[in-house]
Amino acid sequence: MNTIPTTSKRARIPYTVLGDGGSGGKRHFERLSLLVLNRGKSIFKTDFLKEIESLGFAEVISIENPGVNYDVESISRKFPFVKFLLLQESCSPGEQINLGLEEAKSEYVYTVWNNMKLSPSSVSVRLVENLQNEESICTVPVLRTSGNEIVPSIVIPAFKKRNLKIIYTVPKKNGAITLFPFDYCGIYNREKFLYSGGYDYSILNQYWQKMDFGFRVNMWGGRIICNTSLQSAYTSDFITDDSSVDRYYRKFYLKNLAVRFNGDSGYLPGSKFIQYLLRSGESFFTARNNFNEAKKWVELNKYRFNFDCRGLTELWSDPEM
């Protein structure tokens, strides 16, 4: 289990770069870059980039999955303001964001998917100026479906007896706190994101990867908030998360739900091992190794904890509770 999960803790995913991300186009936002994650066949790639060009980001980075089915070199010549990162290996969206934010030069990085349409009026100089006052690690937008319905993208954690419950609500007010960026989308504070360790590349289930990031950030005293003036809409259906209890949940559990806070630091109680062993379905030796790795990780980062998961959820304002 990585010390503080970040791309620097393992061999970097190999990729090649086309374009420099700063040539051509109008640049209205010197402090704000755009990071584009790609899903699907991207048959409207050119149209998407034309719309982006007019928005004037300081730089645009597009992360291309292995085996893209369009001529990236040709598109790169048409859009010299875009830096294309051509991955040679597949990796999770979280690790793609880690890579993109390490590559980015701006203070803030707006991360979106290629099947989204950005609202030009919502990305303003005033918005960028307000990001510093918000002091959040990530500012998330109001998302709409292709049918213009608001997506319930505010994520609220709660406990029902001993079981974790996740509630999704629509954004109702500016500054609402959310557990994690829905579908990874939002304006990330680059410095704070990298200091947090980013997304854990070893958690491949996207749901548990976002849950791990969200709990860690919030338990360490960070904030992820919604800015209702920031708007984006899907142009096609978005993918729903798989919240199955799998091996990636077990890693999330040990790094987050099993941690306790004693008022000064976080710790993973040794008494949790038997419970983990009985419920994980792992062999004794596998369970012991996984537990010990998590215990070392928590020990190394113990003074970064401000809450444990229950303490965190008690501070949440949930209208449904």
Secondary structure, DSSP 8 states (H G I E B T S, - for coil): --SS--GGGS----EEEES-S-SSS---BTTEEEEEE--S--TTHHHHHHHHHTT-BS-EEEEE-TT-SS-HHHHHHH-TTEEEEEESS---HHHHHHHHHHH--SSEEEEEETTEEE-GGGS-HHHHHHHHHHT-SEEEEEEE-TTS-B---EEEEEEETTEEEEEEE---STT-B-SS-GGG-EEEEHHHHHHHT-S-TT--SHHHHHHHHHHHHHHTT--EEEEEEEEEEESS----------HHHHHHIIIIIT-EE-SS-EE--TTHHHHHHHHH---HHHHHHHHHHHHHHHHHTGGG-S--HHHHHHHS--TT-
